């Protein structure tokens, strides 16, 4: 058997892993160019009858695999796509709680290759973690009580936001496949079992040190479980909890900081500008289902931000800054060029922050009943001093209560936000409920208690300075929407305000009027460009 790797599609960050593989894996064939023709040429050279490939959750990799199959179709070489199973049973449920109940115990990992000695990592650098040897060694160090630079880095990450150190340090290694969920789950279980064996006879200082290790082991275990579950979600066909999309729209996946994130894309005419649609808190990309019709004027992208919808609820320090960083990277890596950006609710605030921080990425801004304070001209633009969040026990109790309430009131809350056409909220409830059941969802909701005070929305719009359209549902039950829209228009000379007869989500409640206004903005920008 010959092991081959198509290297041209690898991200630059994978270079250390590739270099390590080339030095230690005998006979590794590194292929260049388009994967389809490259694999077909290698199969012909070797006289191969079968090509084995791993199922790919990320859309770009999955399309390359489809290209390999197409290139081999006429040659008689079969392509066998393999999916690594992580649990004794793999239930076909998109609900995490049901999946957890039915999946069975984790399967043991395969033995590491003989060339992997897995030493304790000297430091948690990207170069160390992006080799299998370094990743295994770092995992051992993370699940150890022996002081090391890696444990210092873990403590620093957890001090910034409790429970995030494993994802912060190992997200890249998981994304590159250097640490499988099986191996992480097995190592974490072994560490926890050892602690249980010692707990009854350990002195007090030892128990305290063991508690810190137990917290890290639980982080690792939960990260492995989330990674495996969301990989299965990405590879599964659509389910009944998802809304129907218009013809031509496709559900796709990309990976950011180790976590799998979905997005919806509907290409526009050749040469059309790009339009990115940003959902609000608790929603997801498909909330823009009725606005994909703008593909007659633009190439439309609707990403789901980390922590929402079907995105992996990775243990990350969620904040406005993190979500804005994700949107900026989405434009660079997926849209691949400047785009008009429209955002609803907190998604509107994030869009304004994106435009303010990265004006080179944003051609125009559309705010849809956006969150964020308004301060006015002549007022300080910097956010107020950070506030002290409630104690962790209080945050956990409030989060549990909030999720309990929301899970039982999703439909009524949605209809309240759609006062003009409440039936237009139909179809959203199943996926919002499903997402609330995901592992890590509670931590995402808890992040609301830790968000730093935001910069004034009007200050962000002025700082952007580009064309801004405020499409405000005048009957928003969450605030005095007409007054807020009027103040944005008064405070920002680059903003045009249009009131719509709708609630908090006018893009989905009165899509005809909303789409017409955005289509007009896109046309005016195209005219300026000419």
N, C-alpha and C positions, 0 to 999 in steps of 0.2 A: 504494500500500500504506500502511496506517495502522498505526503502532506503538502498542500499548496495554500498560499495566502495571497489574495489580491490586495496589493498594497496601495494603489493610487487613491482609493476612496477612504483610506484611514485618515483621521484627523492628525494634525501636526503633533498634538499632545501624545500620540501613540508611538512616536519615534523611538523613545527609550525601550519600550516593550518589543518593538520590531527588531531593534539592534540586538537585544538580549536573545530573542528567539533564534536569530540567524547564527549566533555564536554557539548555541547549546543544543539545537535540535538538528540531528543529522539528517541530511537530505531534504531539508525544507526548500521548497520551490517558491520563490517570491515572484509573483506575476505582475506585470505592468500593463497599463492600457485598459481598455474596456473589459470588464470581467467576462462577458459572454464569449467574444472571440478568443481571449487569452486562455480561458478554461478549455474551450473547444480545441485549440491548438495543442494544449498539453495532453488532453485526452487522446488526440490522434497520435501524438508522438509516443505515448506510452501504450497505445492499443487498449485503453481502458474500456470496460463494459459498463461501469457504474461510477457515478460521481455522488459522493455523500456530502451533504451540507446541513448546517444547523438552521433551524427556522429563525427568521430574523424579525424581531418586533419593530425595529425602526424602519420607516417606509422606504428611505433611500436604499438601505441594504436589501430589503425585500424586493424592490424593483430590480436591483442588480442580480439577485438570485433568479428572478423571473427571466431576465435577459440571458442568463447562463442556460436555463432550461430551453429557451427558444433557440439559442445558438446550437444546442445539441440535438434538437428535435429531429433533424433530418439525417443524423449520423448513426442512429441506432443506440446511442449511449443514453442510459436512463439516469435520471436525477432522483435520488432518494433524500427527502427532506426529513431531518430528525429533530425531535423536540425532547430535550433532557427532562425527565420526570424527577421532581424533587420530593414528592410525598408518596406514601404507600398507595393512596388513592388520589386521583386528580378530578374532583367533582366539577362538572360543567356549570357552575353557578357564577354569576357576576356579582353576587352579594357576598361580601367578605365574611359576614357572620355565618352564613350557610356554608361557605367554602371551608372555614375554620372548623366547623362542626363535623364535616364529612371527610376531610382530606386524609386522616390517618397520620401516623408518625412520620417524621422526615426519614428519607432513605439515607444510608451512610454514603459519604463521599467516596469517589474513586481514589486509590492511592496516588499521591503526588508523583510526578516523573522522578526517576532516580537522580537526575541532574539538579533537582531542587533541594538544597540543604536547609532552607528556611532558617537563617540566623535571625537573631533579634535585630530589628532595624535600628541603625544608629540615630536616624532622624527621620521625621515624617515628611520628607521632601517628595515632590512629584516624581523626580527621577527614581527614587527608591521604590515608591508605590507602583510605578508603572512597569514593573517587571514581576513575573510570577514569584520569583525567589524573594524579592523585596516585599511583595504583598503578603505572602505567607508568613514571613518573618515579622512584619509589622502587626499582623493579626495576632500572632503569638505574644508579641510585646503588649498589645492592647489588652489582652485577656490574661495578663500576668500582674503580679503585685510588685515585681522588681522595678525600682525606679529607672526611668529612661527618658530621653528627650521626647519620645512619642507620648508617654503618659503626661508629660508636662504640657504638650500641645493639646492633648485631650482635655485636661483640666481647664486650660484656657478657653477652649471652645465651649465647654459646659458652663463655665462661669458667665460667658456672654449670653447664652440661652441654654438652660438645663436640658439635657437629653439629646443634644445635637452632635456630639463629638464624633460618633461613629460615621454618620453620613458625611460630615464635613471632611474627615480624613480619608474615608474609604469609598466615597461615591464614585470617584474616577476609576478605581480598581474594579468595582462591580461593573461599571459601564463597559470596560474593556474586556470583561470576561475573565479577569485574572483571579477573581474570587467568586466561586459559585455559591448560590444560596445553600446548597447542601453542605458545603465545607464550613461556611460561616455558622449555620445552625448547629452542626456537630461540635465545632469548637466552643461555641457559647454554652451548649448543653453540658459539655465536659467540664467547663469552668464552674458552672452552677452546681453540678453534682458534687464536685470536689469541695465546694464551699459548704454544702449541706452536710457532708460527711464530717467536716472539721468543726462546725458551728457549736456542737454540744460540749466540746472540750477546749475551746479556744479561749484565751484571756480577752479582756475587754478591748485592749488596743488592737488585737488581731481581728476581732469582730468588726471594729470600725473600718479597718482596711479592707476586710472582706465585703463590707457593704458597698464601698466604692467600686470594687471589682464586679459585684453582682449587678450594680446599675449599668456598668459598661457591657456586661454580658447580655443583659436584657435588651439594651440598645442594638447590639449586634444581631440577636435573635429576631427582633422585630423588623430590622432592616432586611434581613434575608427573606422573611415571610412576605413583606411588602413587595420586594423585587420579583419574587417568583409569581405572586398573584397578579401583579400588573403586567408582567410579561405575558401571562396567559390571557389577560384581558385584551392586550394589544393584538394577539394572534387570533382571537376568537371572532366569529362573524357577529354582526349587529344583533342586539337582543331587543325584547319588547319594551325595555325601559328607555330606549333611545328614540328620539323624535325622527320623523321622516324628513329626509333632505330632498331638495329639488334635483331633477335629472342633471347629471354631470358633476355634482358635488361629491367629493371623496373625503373619507375620514383617514387621516394620516397620523403618524407618530414621529416624534424626534426626542432626543435625550438632552437634558440640561443638568449639569452638575450631578450626573449619575442617575437622575430620576427620569422615568418615561413620562412624556407629556403628549396629549393628543391635540390635534387641530383639524379644522375643516377647511378645505380649499376648493374653490370653484374658479377655474381659469377664465380670464376675459379675452376679448379680441386681441389679435396680434398687435403688439405695441401699446396696449392699454396700460394706464398707470396702475399702481398697486393700492389696495385699501385694506387696512388691518382693523378688525373689530375686537374691542376689549370688553369682556363681560364684567359684571359686578360681583360683590362678595356673596358667596354661596351659589352663584350661577356657574355657567360653563359655556364653552365656545358655541355650542349648538343653540344657545339662546338667541343667536342671530339668524336662525333658520329662515325667517321671512325677509331678510335683507341680503341674502345671497343672490337675489334677483339683480342686484347691482353689478353682477358679472357682465351685463350688457355694456357697462361703462368702465369696468376695472377688473383686475385680477384680485379676487377677494380671499382674504385669509382670516380665520376666526380661531385664534389659539385659546386653549384652556390653560389658565395660569397654574403654577405649582400649588397643590393643596386643595384643588377644586375639581368637581366633575370626576372624570376617569383618570385624572393625573395621579401619579404616585404621590401619596401623602408622606413624602420623605421627611425625616426629622431635620428640618432646616430652620434657621432663625428668621421666620417669616416677618416681613416688614414691607413698608412702601418701597424702600430702596431695593430690597431683594426682588420684588415683583417688577419694578422698573428695569432692573438689570436683565431680568429674563426677557422682557419685551424687546429691549435693545438687541440682545443676542438673537432673538427670533428673527428680527429684521435682517440682521447680518447673515445668519446662517440659513434661513429658510426663504424669506422674501427676497433676499439678495439685492437690495437696493432701497432707496428712499421710498416712503409710502405715506399716503394720507392715513390718519389714525382717528378712529371714533371710539369713545368709551362711555359706558353707562355706569352711573352710581360711583362706587369707589374705582371702577375701571376708568371713569372719566378723569378722576384725580390722577390716577397712575399715567394716563395718556398725557395729561398736562405736564406732569413731572418729567415724563420721557421727552416731550417736546422741548422743555426748558433745559434739560441736561444734554440732550443730543439733537439740537436743531438740524444738524446735517442729515438726520435719518427721517425727519418728518416734513412732508411737503404742505400739509394742512391739518388742522385739528378740529374735531367735532366733539362737543361736550353734550352729553345726554343725561340731564338730571344728575349732574355730577356732585359727588361728595366733596368736602373740603371747606375750610373756613374762608370768609371774605373779610378783608381788612380795609380796603380802600386806598386811595392815593394819599401819599404823604405819611403812611403808617409804616412801621418797621416790617420789612419783608422776611426777616429771619424767623424761624419758628420759635415759640417760647421754650423756656428751659424744660428739659425732660422731667416728667412726673414719676413719682415712685409708684410702681404697680402694687396691687394688693398682695398679701402673702400667698405663697403657692397653694396652701390648703384652701384658701378662699377662692382663688382662681379656679382650681380643680372643681370645687363644689358648684360654683356659678356656671362653669362650662358644662358640667354634667346636667344641671338643671335646664340650661339653655337648649342643649341637644335634645333632651327628653321632650321639652315643649315643642321645638321645631319639628321633630319627627312626627308629631301628632297634629301639627297645624300647618303643614306645608301648603296644602290645597287652599285653605281659607286665607292664608297670608298672601299667596299669589293672587287670588281673586281680588283681594283688597288693593293690591298694587295696580290692578287693571280695572279702574272704576267705570270706564266707558264701554269696553268690550271684555268683560270678565272671562268669557269663553275662550278668548285668545290665549289664556294662560294654560289651557288644557295641553297635556302631553309633557309638561316640564316636571310635574311632581314625582313620577317614578324615578327619574335619574337623580334628582336632588335628594330624595330619600335614600337611594342606593349609595350615593357618595357619602352621606352622613354616617353610613354604617362602616365605611372603610377603616382599616387600621390606620391610625394617625390622624383621623378627622378631628378628634377632640383637641389635639394639640394645635391644629390649624385654627379652630375657633378660639382656643385660649390665647392665641397670638394677638387677638384684638385688645387684650389687656396690657400688652407690652409694646404696642405700636408707639413709636416716638411721636411727639406733637408735630402735625404737618405744617409745612409752609402754606401760606395763604394761596388759595386757588387763583385769585386774580393776579397775584404776584407772578405765579408760574406762567400765566397766559401772556402777561406783559413781557416777561423775560424771553419767552419764545419769539414773540414779535411777528410771527407769520399769520396767514389767514386763519381765523377761528370762527366756527359756526356753532352757536349755542342753540340746540334743538331741545326745548324744555316742555315736558308734559305739564300743562298748567294745573292739572287736577291731581298732582302728586300728593298722596295722603301722608307722606313722611316729612314734609316741610312746606313752607310758603314758597312754592316754586316760582310763581310770577315775580315775586319781589326779588328772589335770588337772581333770576335771569336779568331783571332790570338793572340790578347792581353790577353784575358782570359787564353788561353793556356800557354802563356809566364809567366803570373803573378801567376798562380795557378798550382803547381806541381801535385795536385790531380785531375786535369781536363783533359779529353780527348776531342778533338775537331773533329767534322765531319761536313763538308759542304755539304748541300743538294741543289739540283737544284730547289729551290722554293723561295717564297716570305716571308712575315712576319709571315705566319701561315703554315709552312711546314708540320705540323702534319696533317692538313686537306687537303692541296694541293697535297702533295706527300706522302700519308699515307703508301704506301707499303714500301718505303725506311725507313720512320720514324719508323714504327712498327718493322721492321726487326732489326734496331739498338737497340731499347729498349728491344726487345725480347732477343737479345744477351747479353745485360747488365744484365737482370734478370737471365739468365742462368748462367752467370759468378758468380753472387752473390750466387745463389743456390749451385754452385760447392764449393765456399768458405765455405758456411755454413756446407756442408757435411764434 
